[in-house]
């Protein structure tokens, strides 16, 4: 498949016709999921099911859309304010530009919110021209759609979140402590409190159902982190593996068997010579990126990356650096 065909196929996956029309306001959020990002969500939540009970912004934009680019600072400001506080952002480029061209925009504007590169986001057709935004509220319904004005809707919905991350704002009496513990990321405490409530009120169907729900949510968090460990190991992105294992072995899961295992796994991982070399490369790449942020010319940035690639040839970090090198100056050669 040619590069042009690949871009067209991706655009088709992410967007049916932008002018298909039909309002979604007041309706249940279309099911969606994303599998590849620029700036992947740090919490690992990449689908509607993951984000239920919180606030979602899906925004359609284009690399060569002037109003879209002018609206980026507003999205960044919302992300700066509400990242980790209940807001999930799924940006979708709808003009069929490739990842390098999108990355160039993100780099030039210092954007840190997630951009979907691959996934099933076709349930958001847009109405009229881009930029176009959808806001999904805590009840799972589309509470806003339009070209501008979504910030106020996001702020209103954020205020409604009672138990951050839980996916529901109401629990049966006796489970408030468990829900609050989950919201505070005390996952071990949440599981313990839910188990106690279930044992105490085993004949109360509502309590049992919500206790099982909280326990399942804790298990989902664990499973998501374990998958991140597996995926990042396979990609030799060991700096991300270490971060995931440190989270699993931290205070959030203190006293749980999974925390003890993660601690041992982390200890063994850091003993591996190849892993040490990769971690050294990732640290060096971070410093190279920092230097490039201060560099005054593309030539200087290229020289920094080329020097890094030569020194750390064969590492996964060098592969990332090669992609960054290819993205430099691509804006001038961008096609329509």
SERO-4910 file (N, C-alpha, C, O; in steps of 0.05 Angstrom, whole numbers):
BEGIN
 pado doro    nc1    nc2    nc3   cac1   cac2   cac3    cc1    cc2    cc3    oc1    oc2    oc3
  Unk    A     17    -24      0      0      0      0     17     25      0     36     27     16
  Unk    A     12     44    -18     28     68    -19     22     86      5      2     83     19
  Unk    A     40    106      9     36    125     31     10    140     29     -4    144     48
  Unk    A      4    148      4    -21    163     -1    -45    147      6    -64    156     17
  Unk    A    -44    121     -2    -67    103      4    -70     99     33    -92     97     44
  Unk    A    -47     97     48    -48     93     77    -61    117     91    -78    113    109
  Unk    A    -54    141     82    -65    165     93    -95    166     88   -111    173    106
  Unk    A   -103    159     64   -131    159     57   -147    139     73   -170    145     82
  Unk    A   -135    115     77   -149     95     93   -152    104    122   -173     99    134
  Unk    A   -132    117    133   -134    127    160   -155    148    162   -171    148    181
  Unk    A   -156    167    143   -176    188    143   -204    176    142   -222    186    156
  Unk    A   -207    154    127   -233    141    125   -241    129    152   -264    130    160
  Unk    A   -221    117    166   -227    104    191   -235    125    212   -254    121    227
  Unk    A   -220    148    212   -225    168    232   -250    185    226   -262    196    244
  Unk    A   -257    187    201   -279    205    194   -294    195    170   -282    193    148
  Unk    A   -320    190    173   -336    187    149   -338    214    135   -317    226    133
  Unk    A   -360    224    126   -361    250    114   -365    271    136   -382    269    153
  Unk    A   -347    292    135   -349    313    154   -376    328    153   -386    339    172
  Unk    A   -388    327    129   -413    341    125   -438    322    127   -460    329    117
  Unk    A   -434    299    139   -456    280    141   -479    292    157   -502    285    153
  Unk    A   -472    309    176   -492    324    191   -506    307    212   -499    284    216
  Unk    A   -527    319    224   -542    305    245   -531    310    272   -508    302    278
  Unk    A   -546    324    289   -536    331    315   -535    307    334   -552    289    332
  Unk    A   -516    306    351   -513    285    371   -521    296    399   -522    280    418
  Unk    A   -526    322    401   -531    334    427   -555    320    440   -576    317    428
  Unk    A   -552    313    465   -573    299    481   -573    269    477   -588    256    491
  Unk    A   -557    259    458   -557    230    454   -534    217    469   -515    230    478
  Unk    A   -535    190    472   -513    176    484   -488    179    467   -490    180    443
  Unk    A   -466    180    480   -440    183    466   -436    159    448   -439    136    457
  Unk    A   -428    163    423   -422    140    405   -398    125    417   -379    138    428
  Unk    A   -398     99    416   -375     83    426   -351     89    409   -353     91    384
  Unk    A   -328     93    421   -304     99    406   -280     87    421   -281     81    445
  Unk    A   -258     84    406   -233     75    418   -210     85    400   -214     87    376
  Unk    A   -187     90    412   -164     98    397   -141     79    404   -138     70    427
  Unk    A   -124     74    384   -102     54    389    -75     66    385    -55     54    393
  Unk    A    -73     90    373    -47    102    370    -49    133    372    -68    145    362
  Unk    A    -30    145    386    -32    173    392     -5    188    388     16    176    387
  Unk    A     -7    214    385     14    233    394      6    241    422    -17    248    426
  Unk    A     24    241    441     18    246    469     -3    227    479    -25    236    486
  Unk    A      3    201    481    -17    182    491    -27    190    519    -11    201    535
  Unk    A    -52    186    526    -62    192    553    -46    179    574    -42    154    574
  Unk    A    -36    194    593    -19    184    615    -34    164    632    -22    146    644
  Unk    A    -61    166    634    -77    148    650    -84    123    635    -97    105    646
  Unk    A    -76    121    610    -82     96    594   -110     94    585   -118     73    575
  Unk    A   -127    114    589   -155    113    582   -158    121    552   -154    145    546
  Unk    A   -165    102    536   -165    107    507   -192    101    493   -193    100    468
  Unk    A   -213     97    509   -239     91    497   -261    104    513   -257    114    535
  Unk    A   -285    104    502   -308    114    517   -313     99    543   -318    111    564
  Unk    A   -311     72    542   -315     56    565   -295     63    587   -302     63    611
  Unk    A   -270     69    580   -250     77    599   -257    103    613   -251    107    637
  Unk    A   -270    122    599   -274    149    608   -302    154    620   -308    177    627
  Unk    A   -318    134    621   -346    138    631   -346    151    658   -329    146    675
  Unk    A   -365    169    662   -368    183    688   -352    208    690   -353    222    710
  Unk    A   -336    214    669   -320    238    669   -326    254    644   -347    250    631
  Unk    A   -309    273    637   -315    292    615   -296    286    592   -272    283    595
  Unk    A   -308    285    568   -293    279    544   -296    302    524   -318    311    518
  Unk    A   -273    310    512   -273    329    490   -263    315    465   -240    306    465
  Unk    A   -280    313    445   -272    303    419   -272    327    400   -292    339    396
  Unk    A   -248    333    389   -247    356    372   -236    349    344   -215    336    342
  Unk    A   -250    358    323   -243    354    296   -228    379    286   -238    401    289
  Unk    A   -205    374    273   -189    397    264   -173    389    239   -174    366    231
  Unk    A   -158    408    228   -142    402    204   -116    418    205   -115    440    214
  Unk    A    -95    406    195    -69    418    194    -69    444    179    -55    463    186
  Unk    A    -84    446    157    -85    470    141   -110    486    145   -119    501    127
  Unk    A   -122    484    169   -146    500    176   -137    522    195   -131    516    218
  Unk    A   -138    547    185   -129    569    202   -144    572    228   -132    574    249
  Unk    A   -171    572    227   -186    574    253   -180    551    272   -181    554    296
  Unk    A   -174    527    261   -167    504    278   -141    510    293   -140    505    318
  Unk    A   -122    520    279    -96    526    292    -99    548    313    -86    547    334
  Unk    A   -115    568    307   -120    590    326   -134    580    351   -131    593    372
  Unk    A   -149    558    349   -163    548    373   -147    530    390   -155    522    412
  Unk    A   -123    522    381   -106    503    396    -99    514    424    -99    498    443
  Unk    A    -92    539    428    -85    549    455   -108    545    475   -103    541    498
  Unk    A   -133    547    465   -156    543    483   -157    515    493   -162    510    517
  Unk    A   -152    496    475   -152    468    483   -129    463    502   -132    449    522
  Unk    A   -106    475    497    -83    471    514    -88    482    542    -81    470    562
  Unk    A   -102    505    543   -108    517    569   -127    500    585   -124    496    609
  Unk    A   -147    488    572   -165    469    585   -150    445    595   -155    435    617
  Unk    A   -132    435    578   -116    411    586    -98    418    610    -95    401    628
  Unk    A    -85    441    609    -68    449    632    -84    450    658    -74    443    679
  Unk    A   -109    459    656   -125    462    680   -138    436    690   -140    433    714
  Unk    A   -146    419    671   -162    396    679   -149    368    674   -162    348    679
  Unk    A   -125    367    664   -112    341    660   -110    327    687   -100    339    707
  Unk    A   -118    302    688   -117    287    713   -140    295    733   -141    284    755
  Unk    A   -158    312    724   -180    321    741   -207    314    729   -227    325    737
  Unk    A   -206    296    709   -231    287    698   -236    294    669   -256    286    657
  Unk    A   -217    308    656   -220    314    627   -203    295    610   -180    290    616
  Unk    A   -215    285    589   -202    267    570   -205    280    542   -227    287    534
  Unk    A   -183    284    528   -183    297    502   -176    277    480   -157    262    482
  Unk    A   -192    278    458   -187    261    435   -188    280    410   -209    285    399
  Unk    A   -165    289    402   -163    306    378   -162    288    353   -149    268    353
  Unk    A   -177    296    332   -178    280    308   -173    299    284   -189    316    278
  Unk    A   -150    294    270   -144    310    246   -160    299    223   -159    275    217
  Unk    A   -175    317    209   -194    308    189   -188    316    160   -205    315    143
  Unk    A   -163    324    155   -155    331    128   -137    311    116   -127    315     93
  Unk    A   -132    289    130   -116    267    119    -86    271    119    -72    258    104
  Unk    A    -76    289    136    -47    293    138    -34    271    154    -48    259    171
  Unk    A     -9    267    150      4    244    163     15    252    191     14    275    199
  Unk    A     25    232    205     34    236    233     56    256    235     57    272    254
  Unk    A     75    256    216     97    275    217     88    304    215     97    322    228
  Unk    A     68    308    197     57    335    193     42    345    218     43    368    226
  Unk    A     27    326    230     13    333    255     32    338    277     29    357    293
  Unk    A     53    322    279     73    325    300     87    352    298     93    365    318
  Unk    A     91    361    273    104    387    269     87    409    281     98    427    294
  Unk    A     61    408    278     43    428    290     45    426    321     47    447    334
  Unk    A     44    402    331     46    398    360     72    409    371     72    422    392
  Unk    A     94    404    357    120    414    366    121    444    365    131    457    384
  Unk    A    112    456    343    115    485    340     97    500    359    104    523    367
  Unk    A     75    489    368     57    502    386     59    493    415     45    503    433
  Unk    A     77    473    420     81    463    447     56    450    458     49    453    482
  Unk    A     42    434    442     17    422    450     23    395    464     39    379    455
  Unk    A      9    390    486     14    366    502    -10    348    505     -8    327    517
  Unk    A    -33    356    494    -57    340    497    -57    318    475    -43    320    455
  Unk    A    -73    296    479    -72    273    461    -84    279    434   -104    292    431
  Unk    A    -71    268    413    -80    268    386    -82    240    376    -63    225    377
  Unk    A   -106    233    367   -111    205    356    -98    202    329   -103    219    311
  Unk    A    -82    182    325    -71    175    299    -85    151    286    -88    150    262
  Unk    A    -94    133    303   -108    109    292   -130    102    312   -126    104    337
  Unk    A   -152     93    302   -174     84    320   -201     86    306   -203     92    283
  Unk    A   -221     80    322   -249     81    312   -262    106    324   -274    104    346
  Unk    A   -260    129    310   -272    154    319   -294    163    300   -302    187    301
  Unk    A   -303    146    282   -321    154    261   -349    161    270   -365    170    253
  Unk    A   -356    157    295   -383    164    305   -387    194    309   -409    203    316
  Unk    A   -366    210    304   -367    239    307   -363    252    279   -341    259    272
  Unk    A   -385    255    264   -382    264    236   -377    294    233   -367    302    212
  Unk    A   -384    310    253   -382    339    249   -406    349    234   -420    334    221
  Unk    A   -410    375    236   -432    388    222   -421    414    210   -414    433    225
  Unk    A   -419    416    184   -408    439    171   -378    438    170   -366    418    163
  Unk    A   -365    460    178   -336    463    175   -321    456    201   -333    456    222
  Unk    A   -295    451    199   -278    448    222   -266    476    229   -264    493    211
  Unk    A   -259    480    255   -259    461    277   -288    456    287   -305    473    285
  Unk    A   -291    432    297   -317    424    308   -312    407    333   -295    389    332
  Unk    A   -327    412    354   -322    398    379   -347    385    391   -369    395    387
  Unk    A   -342    363    405   -363    350    420   -354    348    449   -331    342    454
  Unk    A   -372    353    467   -366    349    496   -386    328    506   -410    331    504
  Unk    A   -375    307    518   -391    286    531   -390    290    561   -368    291    572
  Unk    A   -413    291    573   -415    297    602   -413    272    619   -409    250    609
  Unk    A   -415    276    645   -411    254    664   -433    233    662   -429    210    671
  Unk    A   -456    240    650   -477    220    646   -474    204    620   -491    187    614
  Unk    A   -452    209    606   -447    194    581   -462    204    557   -462    191    536
  Unk    A   -475    227    560   -489    239    537   -474    263    526   -459    276    540
  Unk    A   -478    268    500   -466    292    487   -481    317    498   -504    320    493
  Unk    A   -466    334    512   -479    357    524   -473    383    508   -485    404    512
  Unk    A   -454    381    489   -448    404    473   -436    395    446   -421    375    445
  Unk    A   -442    409    425   -428    406    400   -429    433    385   -449    447    386
  Unk    A   -407    439    371   -406    464    356   -378    472    350   -359    457    356
  Unk    A   -375    495    338   -349    505    329   -333    518    352   -309    517    352
  Unk    A   -347    530    371   -334    544    393   -352    544    417   -376    539    415
  Unk    A   -341    551    440   -357    553    465   -358    528    482   -373    527    501
  Unk    A   -341    509    475   -341    483    490   -328    485    517   -332    468    534
  Unk    A   -312    506    521   -298    509    547   -316    511    570   -312    498    591
  Unk    A   -338    527    567   -357    530    589   -371    504    595   -376    498    619
  Unk    A   -378    488    575   -391    463    579   -373    444    594   -382    429    612
  Unk    A   -347    444    588   -328    427    601   -326    434    631   -326    417    648
  Unk    A   -324    460    636   -321    470    664   -346    461    680   -343    452    703
  Unk    A   -370    464    668   -394    457    682   -395    427    689   -402    419    711
  Unk    A   -387    410    670   -388    381    674   -366    372    694   -371    354    709
  Unk    A   -343    384    693   -322    377    712   -331    380    741   -324    364    758
  Unk    A   -346    401    746   -356    406    773   -375    385    783   -379    382    807
  Unk    A   -387    369    765   -406    348    772   -392    322    781   -405    305    793
  Unk    A   -366    319    776   -352    295    783   -349    292    813   -338    310    826
  Unk    A   -359    271    824   -357    266    853   -335    247    860   -319    252    878
  Unk    A   -333    225    845   -313    205    850   -296    202    825   -302    187    807
  Unk    A   -274    217    825   -257    218    801   -247    191    793   -235    176    810
  Unk    A   -251    184    768   -240    159    757   -258    134    761   -253    114    749
  Unk    A   -277    136    779   -294    113    785   -313    105    763   -319     82    759
  Unk    A   -323    125    749   -341    120    727   -370    122    735   -388    117    719
  Unk    A   -376    129    760   -403    134    770   -401    153    794   -382    153    809
  Unk    A   -422    169    797   -422    189    818   -438    182    843   -438    196    863
  Unk    A   -453    160    841   -469    151    863   -464    122    869   -462    106    851
  Unk    A   -461    115    895   -458     88    904   -477     82    926   -487    100    939
  Unk    A   -481     56    931   -500     48    952   -489     57    980   -465     58    984
  Unk    A   -507     63    998   -499     71   1025   -480     50   1037   -485     26   1036
  Unk    A   -458     60   1049   -439     42   1061   -414     39   1044   -394     27   1052
  Unk    A   -416     49   1019   -393     46   1001   -380     73    994   -363     75    976
  Unk    A   -388     94   1009   -376    120   1004   -346    121   1009   -331    133    994
  Unk    A   -337    107   1030   -309    107   1036   -293     93   1014   -271    101   1007
  Unk    A   -304     71   1004   -290     56    983   -288     73    958   -268     74    944
  Unk    A   -310     87    951   -311    104    927   -291    128    930   -277    135    911
  Unk    A   -291    140    954   -273    162    959   -243    153    958   -226    167    948
  Unk    A   -238    129    968   -211    118    967   -202    114    938   -179    120    931
  Unk    A   -220    104    921   -214    100    893   -208    127    880   -189    130    865
  Unk    A   -224    147    886   -221    173    874   -194    185    882   -182    200    867
  Unk    A   -184    178    906   -159    188    916   -135    171    907   -112    175    915
  Unk    A   -141    151    890   -122    132    879   -110    114    901    -87    104    898
  Unk    A   -124    110    922   -117     90    942   -131     65    935   -152     57    946
  Unk    A   -120     51    915   -134     28    903   -135      4    923   -155    -11    923
  Unk    A   -114      1    938   -114    -20    958   -136    -15    979   -151    -33    987
  Unk    A   -138     10    988   -158     17   1007   -186     15    996   -204      6   1010
  Unk    A   -190     22    971   -216     20    958   -225     -9    957   -248    -15    963
  Unk    A   -207    -26    949   -214    -55    947   -220    -66    975   -239    -82    978
  Unk    A   -204    -58    994   -209    -68   1022   -236    -59   1033   -250    -75   1044
  Unk    A   -242    -33   1029   -267    -22   1039   -291    -35   1024   -312    -40   1037
  Unk    A   -288    -39    998   -310    -51    983   -314    -80    992   -337    -89    994
  Unk    A   -293    -94    997   -295   -122   1006   -309   -124   1034   -326   -141   1038
  Unk    A   -301   -105   1052   -313   -104   1079   -343    -99   1077   -359   -112   1090
  Unk    A   -351    -79   1060   -379    -72   1057   -395    -96   1046   -418   -100   1054
  Unk    A   -383   -110   1028   -396   -133   1016   -400   -155   1036   -421   -168   1037
  Unk    A   -380   -160   1053   -383   -180   1074   -403   -172   1095   -418   -189   1105
  Unk    A   -404   -146   1101   -423   -137   1121   -452   -136   1112   -470   -142   1128
  Unk    A   -456   -130   1086   -483   -127   1076   -488   -145   1052   -498   -137   1031
  Unk    A   -480   -170   1055   -482   -189   1033   -510   -195   1023   -513   -205   1001
  Unk    A   -530   -188   1040   -557   -193   1031   -570   -168   1018   -593   -169   1010
  Unk    A   -554   -147   1015   -564   -123   1002   -553   -122    973   -529   -118    969
  Unk    A   -571   -126    954   -563   -129    926   -549   -104    916   -529   -106    901
  Unk    A   -558    -81    924   -546    -55    915   -518    -52    925   -500    -44    910
  Unk    A   -513    -59    950   -487    -58    962   -468    -78    948   -445    -71    941
  Unk    A   -477   -102    944   -461   -123    931   -454   -114    903   -431   -117    894
  Unk    A   -473   -103    889   -468    -95    861   -447    -73    859   -429    -74    843
  Unk    A   -450    -53    876   -431    -30    876   -404    -38    887   -384    -28    877
  Unk    A   -403    -56    906   -378    -66    917   -363    -81    895   -339    -77    891
  Unk    A   -377    -98    881   -365   -113    859   -356    -94    837   -335    -99    825
  Unk    A   -371    -73    832   -363    -53    812   -337    -40    820   -319    -37    803
  Unk    A   -334    -32    845   -310    -18    854   -286    -37    853   -264    -29    844
  Unk    A   -290    -62    861   -269    -82    860   -260    -86    831   -236    -88    825
  Unk    A   -280    -88    813   -274    -92    784   -258    -68    773   -240    -71    756
  Unk    A   -265    -43    782   -251    -20    773   -222    -20    782   -204    -12    767
  Unk    A   -217    -29    807   -190    -31    816   -174    -51    799   -152    -46    791
  Unk    A   -187    -74    794   -174    -94    777   -169    -84    749   -149    -92    736
  Unk    A   -186    -67    738   -182    -55    712   -157    -37    712   -142    -37    693
  Unk    A   -154    -22    733   -130     -4    735   -105    -21    735    -85    -15    722
  Unk    A   -106    -43    751    -82    -61    752    -77    -73    725    -54    -74    716
  Unk    A    -98    -83    712    -95    -95    685    -84    -76    665    -67    -83    648
  Unk    A    -93    -51    666    -83    -30    648    -53    -25    652    -38    -22    632
  Unk    A    -45    -24    677    -16    -19    682      0    -43    674     23    -40    664
  Unk    A    -10    -67    679      5    -91    671      8    -93    641     28   -102    631
  Unk    A    -13    -85    627    -11    -85    597      9    -65    588     24    -69    569
  Unk    A     10    -42    602     30    -22    595     58    -32    599     76    -27    583
  Unk    A     62    -47    620     88    -60    625     95    -78    602    118    -77    592
  Unk    A     77    -96    594     82   -115    573     87   -101    546    106   -108    532
  Unk    A     71    -81    540     73    -67    514     99    -51    512    113    -52    491
  Unk    A    106    -37    534    130    -21    533    156    -38    534    176    -30    522
  Unk    A    154    -61    547    177    -79    546    182    -89    518    204    -90    508
  Unk    A    160    -96    504    162   -107    477    173    -86    458    187    -92    439
  Unk    A    167    -60    463    177    -38    446    204    -27    456    215     -9    444
  Unk    A    215    -39    477    240    -30    490    238     -1    500    259     12    501
  Unk    A    215      7    506    211     34    518    212     31    548    193     35    563
  Unk    A    236     23    558    239     15    585    235     37    605    229     32    629
  Unk    A    238     62    597    233     84    615    203     85    623    196     92    645
  Unk    A    186     77    603    157     75    609    151     50    625    133     50    642
  Unk    A    166     28    620    162      4    636    168      9    665    153      1    683
  Unk    A    191     22    670    199     29    697    177     46    711    170     41    734
  Unk    A    167     66    697    146     83    708    121     67    716    109     72    737
  Unk    A    113     49    699     89     32    704     94     14    728     76     11    745
  Unk    A    117      2    729    124    -16    752    126     -1    778    118    -10    799
  Unk    A    137     23    776    139     40    801    111     47    811    106     48    835
  Unk    A     93     52    792     65     58    800     52     34    813     39     36    833
  Unk    A     56     11    800     44    -14    811     55    -21    839     41    -34    855
  Unk    A     80    -14    843     93    -22    869     91      1    889    102     -2    911
  Unk    A     77     22    882     75     45    900     53     44    921     40     23    925
  Unk    A     49     66    934     30     67    957      1     62    949    -15     54    965
  Unk    A     -5     67    923    -33     63    914    -42     34    917    -65     28    920
  Unk    A    -22     15    915    -28    -13    916    -14    -27    940    -12    -51    941
  Unk    A     -6    -11    959      9    -21    982     -6    -44    997    -30    -41   1003
  Unk    A      8    -66   1001     -3    -89   1015    -15   -109    997    -22   -131   1006
  Unk    A    -18   -103    971    -30   -122    952     -7   -139    940     15   -130    937
  Unk    A    -15   -163    932      5   -181    920     17   -170    895     40   -174    889
  Unk    A      0   -156    879     10   -144    854     32   -124    859     50   -121    842
  Unk    A     31   -109    881     51    -90    888     78   -103    894     99    -94    885
  Unk    A     77   -125    909    101   -139    916    114   -151    891    139   -150    888
  Unk    A     98   -162    873    109   -173    848    121   -152    831    142   -155    819
  Unk    A    108   -129    829    118   -107    813    145    -97    823    163    -90    808
  Unk    A    148    -97    849    173    -88    862    195   -107    854    218    -98    848
  Unk    A    190   -133    855    210   -153    847    217   -151    817    240   -153    810
  Unk    A    196   -148    801    200   -145    772    217   -121    765    234   -122    748
  Unk    A    213    -99    779    228    -75    775    257    -79    782    275    -69    768
  Unk    A    262    -92    804    289    -98    813    304   -115    793    327   -109    787
  Unk    A    291   -135    782    303   -153    762    308   -138    736    328   -142    723
  Unk    A    289   -121    728    291   -106    703    316    -89    703    330    -87    683
  Unk    A    320    -75    725    342    -56    727    370    -70    728    390    -57    725
  Unk    A    370    -96    732    395   -111    732    405   -117    704    428   -122    699
  Unk    A    386   -118    685    392   -126    658    410   -105    644    403    -82    643
  Unk    A    432   -115    632    451    -97    619    439    -82    595    443    -58    592
  Unk    A    424    -97    579    411    -84    555    391    -63    564    389    -42    551
  Unk    A    376    -69    585    357    -49    595    371    -24    605    362     -2    600
  Unk    A    394    -28    618    409     -5    628    418     13    605    417     37    607
  Unk    A    427      0    583    435     15    560    412     31    547    415     54    539
  Unk    A    389     17    546    366     31    534    357     54    552    350     75    542
  Unk    A    357     50    578    349     72    596    368     95    594    360    119    595
  Unk    A    394     89    591    414    111    587    407    126    562    410    151    561
  Unk    A    400    112    540    393    125    515    368    142    518    368    164    507
  Unk    A    348    132    532    324    148    535    329    174    551    318    195    545
  Unk    A    346    172    572    353    195    587    368    216    569    363    240    571
  Unk    A    386    205    552    401    223    534    383    236    514    387    259    506
  Unk    A    363    221    504    344    232    485    328    255    497    323    275    484
  Unk    A    320    251    522    305    272    536    321    298    537    311    320    534
  Unk    A    347    295    542    365    319    543    369    331    515    371    355    512
  Unk    A    369    314    495    372    323    467    347    339    459    349    360    447
  Unk    A    323    329    467    298    343    461    297    370    475    288    390    464
  Unk    A    307    370    500    308    395    515    327    415    502    321    439    501
  Unk    A    349    405    492    368    423    478    356    434    452    360    457    445
  Unk    A    340    417    438    328    426    413    306    446    418    300    462    400
  Unk    A    294    446    441    274    466    447    286    494    449    273    514    445
  Unk    A    312    495    455    327    520    458    342    527    432    351    550    429
  Unk    A    344    508    414    360    512    389    345    533    371    321    534    371
  Unk    A    361    549    357    350    571    342    345    564    313    331    579    299
  Unk    A    355    542    303    352    535    275    346    505    272    353    489    289
  Unk    A    334    498    249    329    470    243    356    455    239    358    432    246
  Unk    A    376    469    228    402    456    224    414    448    251    426    426    253
  Unk    A    411    465    271    422    458    297    407    435    310    419    417    322
  Unk    A    381    434    306    364    412    316    372    386    303    374    365    316
  Unk    A    375    387    276    383    363    261    410    353    271    414    329    274
  Unk    A    429    371    275    456    363    284    454    349    311    468    329    315
  Unk    A    438    360    329    435    347    355    424    319    353    434    300    366
  Unk    A    404    316    337    391    289    334    409    270    319    411    246    326
  Unk    A    423    280    298    442    262    284    464    252    302    472    229    300
  Unk    A    474    270    319    495    262    338    485    241    357    499    222    364
  Unk    A    460    245    366    448    225    385    445    198    371    452    178    382
  Unk    A    434    198    347    429    173    332    455    158    328    455    133    330
  Unk    A    476    172    321    502    159    316    512    146    342    522    124    342
  Unk    A    509    160    364    520    150    390    504    127    401    515    109    413
  Unk    A    477    128    396    460    107    408    447     90    387    424     80    391
  Unk    A    461     86    365    451     69    343    442     42    353    456     29    369
  Unk    A    418     33    344    408      7    351    389      7    374    376    -13    380
  Unk    A    388     29    389    369     31    411    341     40    402    339     52    380
  Unk    A    321     34    418    294     43    411    292     73    411    278     85    396
  Unk    A    308     86    429    308    115    431    319    127    405    309    148    396
  Unk    A    338    114    392    349    124    367    328    123    345    327    140    328
  Unk    A    310    103    347    288    101    328    269    125    331    260    136    311
  Unk    A    264    132    356    247    156    361    261    181    350    248    199    339
  Unk    A    287    183    355    302    206    346    301    208    316    300    230    305
  Unk    A    302    185    302    301    185    273    274    197    263    274    211    243
  Unk    A    253    190    277    227    201    269    226    231    274    214    246    258
  Unk    A    237    240    296    239    269    302    255    283    280    248    305    272
  Unk    A    276    271    272    293    282    251    277    286    225    280    306    212
  Unk    A    262    265    218    246    266    194    224    288    195    216    298    175
  Unk    A    215    294    220    193    314    223    203    342    221    187    361    215
  Unk    A    229    347    226    240    374    225    238    385    196    248    373    177
  Unk    A    226    408    194    224    421    168    202    409    150    199    418    127
  Unk    A    187    389    160    167    376    143    144    396    137    129    392    117
  Unk    A    141    416    154    119    435    150    122    449    123    102    455    110
  Unk    A    147    455    115    151    469     90    145    451     66    138    461     45
  Unk    A    147    425     70    142    407     48    115    393     50    111    373     36
  Unk    A     98    404     66     72    392     70     54    394     45     54    415     32
  Unk    A     41    372     38     23    373     15     -4    383     23    -10    385     47
  Unk    A    -22    388      4    -48    398     10    -68    377     17    -91    383     23
***
